[in-house]
Amino acid sequence: MRFRRCGREAVLVEVADLDAALALYEGVRAARLPGVLDLVPAARTVLVRLDPAVTSPARVRHRIAGLAVGEGRLADRGTVEIPVRYDGDDLAEVADHLGVTADEVVARHTSSTWTAAFAGFAPGFAYLTGDDPRLDVPRRATPRTRIPAGAVALAGGFSAVYPADTPGGWQLIGRTTTRLWDVDRDPPALLVPGTRVRFRRADR
Amino acid sequence: MTVVRTGPRVVLKDAGRLGYAEYGVAPSGPVDRAAYTAANRLVGNRAGAAVLECLLGGLVVRFDAPAVVALTGADATLLVGVTEVPAGVAVEVAPDVPVEVTTPRAGVRSYVAVAGGIAVPPVLGSRSTDALGGIGPPALRPGDTLPIGPAPAGHRGPAPGGQLSGGLLSGGLLSGGPAPGDGVLVVTVDLGPRNDWFAPRTIATFLTAGYTVAPASDSVGVRLSGPPLPRSREGELPSEGVVRGAVQVPPDGQPIVFAADHPLTGGYPVIAVVHPRDTDRLGQARPGQTVRFALATDFLEDP
């Protein structure tokens, strides 16, 4: 675990990999440290936002270093099934990159159990990690200026569903009508860290 | 309160939307926190009440009932009917009298607080407009009506003409303070979290060169142009959480300082983080303003 300076109102904690980051996230979350306002988990880091009127980066560092973090996995937040029409613009390219047929890409995507690891990029955007390492494709060389809400995508070993029309650089393999983000819903995000996801092939 | 005219852009801001990172929601909040806080104090509001954040003046509103209002932030004037009320003064306004925020002489963002606060329904615990995330009330338009909350309990209301004094006044303004017109705006930074992505001589450039505020700057970030800051290492940084004030360096080497509506995470290395009060001042800088980064002289303990 390495602590990195991040100004007067946060500490960035860096760890070896995603599992360690999620364990740290759960550990710090459960500890409810005084003056900690928000936690932003990511692939190899947890950003700890703090209230400088209550605590300090140094104090938060000491408290986190003293936590018994390690084995904790993400709390299970239930399972969501997402129906997908696999007709994405990049499906053929993804299949080529992996050296398999488009049907095999779909088979791998639907047979994997995905877990929402962390959020970012846009409200409701969850980075999903799968249990099939054979779906690792790079981002597109040139991002698209607009990706429609509901696009199902792959990049960097993660899968995701775009919650709103946004620019983006991930490879599009399909689309869903499931709403990932709805501010009038509680919680507004369908997928939060720990939610398991199964994708199901849908005809429409 | 009825919106008669808006100028370039008027949004609502409160203390921000904390605690929703696991949904992918960034904090948002006011660009100039000091000016926001001062505006609420002037009218006797509790900390965290919602105010109007007004870009480059042009806002005109009317009230249905007597109201107490105050203007802070950029160097502008509140016109109450034909009466000029300077920034930093709470004033009582009679119903139906037009209240206008003039175009600032310096700075870009004005804050208008009303006693009782703007009482639109909060979204995810906040009334702030998050421009990037698309959460919270939309930008105001002429004809909008906004509810005003009950006057703060136990507060008798400021005497008309009542002012805040002392530490909140900075350069004659109730804000973090915009830079003087021609001078260099010096902003204090702490290096990190990713200064190790840059060679020592690049960090020396960062801490000595002048950078110019670019026109594309907004409430998401202040874009700067100047000597490029090349990275000293190859590869991609996995996206990680970023903070307000973070100085992010994209591949073109031109730094962006994140403001209130910054994204939750970023994929480019952050060379340094600007002090909160200087992030306020940077958020008031106009395109063309020269900015220089200076290392904090007070000791920041290793985190």
Chai-1 contact restraints between the chains, C-beta under 6 A:
chainA,res_idxA,chainB,res_idxB,connection_type,confidence,min_distance_angstrom,max_distance_angstrom,comment,restraint_id
A,F3,B,P303,contact,1.0,0.0,6.0,A-B,restraint_1
A,R4,B,G192,contact,1.0,0.0,6.0,A-B,restraint_2
A,R4,B,P193,contact,1.0,0.0,6.0,A-B,restraint_3
A,R5,B,D190,contact,1.0,0.0,6.0,A-B,restraint_4
A,R5,B,G192,contact,1.0,0.0,6.0,A-B,restraint_5
A,R5,B,P193,contact,1.0,0.0,6.0,A-B,restraint_6
A,R5,B,P303,contact,1.0,0.0,6.0,A-B,restraint_7
A,C6,B,P193,contact,1.0,0.0,6.0,A-B,restraint_8
A,C6,B,V243,contact,1.0,0.0,6.0,A-B,restraint_9
A,C6,B,V273,contact,1.0,0.0,6.0,A-B,restraint_10
A,G7,B,D190,contact,1.0,0.0,6.0,A-B,restraint_11
A,G7,B,V243,contact,1.0,0.0,6.0,A-B,restraint_12
A,G7,B,G245,contact,1.0,0.0,6.0,A-B,restraint_13
A,G7,B,V273,contact,1.0,0.0,6.0,A-B,restraint_14
A,A10,B,V243,contact,1.0,0.0,6.0,A-B,restraint_15
A,V11,B,P303,contact,1.0,0.0,6.0,A-B,restraint_16
A,L12,B,P193,contact,1.0,0.0,6.0,A-B,restraint_17
A,L37,B,L18,contact,1.0,0.0,6.0,A-B,restraint_18
A,D38,B,L18,contact,1.0,0.0,6.0,A-B,restraint_19
A,D38,B,G19,contact,1.0,0.0,6.0,A-B,restraint_20
A,D38,B,A21,contact,1.0,0.0,6.0,A-B,restraint_21
A,V40,B,A21,contact,1.0,0.0,6.0,A-B,restraint_22
A,V40,B,G241,contact,1.0,0.0,6.0,A-B,restraint_23
A,A42,B,S239,contact,1.0,0.0,6.0,A-B,restraint_24
A,A42,B,E240,contact,1.0,0.0,6.0,A-B,restraint_25
A,A42,B,G241,contact,1.0,0.0,6.0,A-B,restraint_26
A,A42,B,T265,contact,1.0,0.0,6.0,A-B,restraint_27
A,A43,B,P238,contact,1.0,0.0,6.0,A-B,restraint_28
A,R44,B,P238,contact,1.0,0.0,6.0,A-B,restraint_29
A,T45,B,E240,contact,1.0,0.0,6.0,A-B,restraint_30
A,L47,B,G241,contact,1.0,0.0,6.0,A-B,restraint_31
A,P57,B,P303,contact,1.0,0.0,6.0,A-B,restraint_32
A,A58,B,E301,contact,1.0,0.0,6.0,A-B,restraint_33
A,R61,B,P303,contact,1.0,0.0,6.0,A-B,restraint_34
A,A119,B,E22,contact,1.0,0.0,6.0,A-B,restraint_35
A,A119,B,Y23,contact,1.0,0.0,6.0,A-B,restraint_36
A,A119,B,G24,contact,1.0,0.0,6.0,A-B,restraint_37
A,G120,B,G24,contact,1.0,0.0,6.0,A-B,restraint_38
A,G120,B,S239,contact,1.0,0.0,6.0,A-B,restraint_39
A,G120,B,L264,contact,1.0,0.0,6.0,A-B,restraint_40
A,G120,B,T265,contact,1.0,0.0,6.0,A-B,restraint_41
A,P123,B,G24,contact,1.0,0.0,6.0,A-B,restraint_42
A,P123,B,V25,contact,1.0,0.0,6.0,A-B,restraint_43
A,P123,B,G133,contact,1.0,0.0,6.0,A-B,restraint_44
A,G124,B,G24,contact,1.0,0.0,6.0,A-B,restraint_45
A,F125,B,G24,contact,1.0,0.0,6.0,A-B,restraint_46
A,V183,B,V123,contact,1.0,0.0,6.0,A-B,restraint_47
A,A189,B,Y23,contact,1.0,0.0,6.0,A-B,restraint_48
A,V192,B,E22,contact,1.0,0.0,6.0,A-B,restraint_49
A,P193,B,E22,contact,1.0,0.0,6.0,A-B,restraint_50
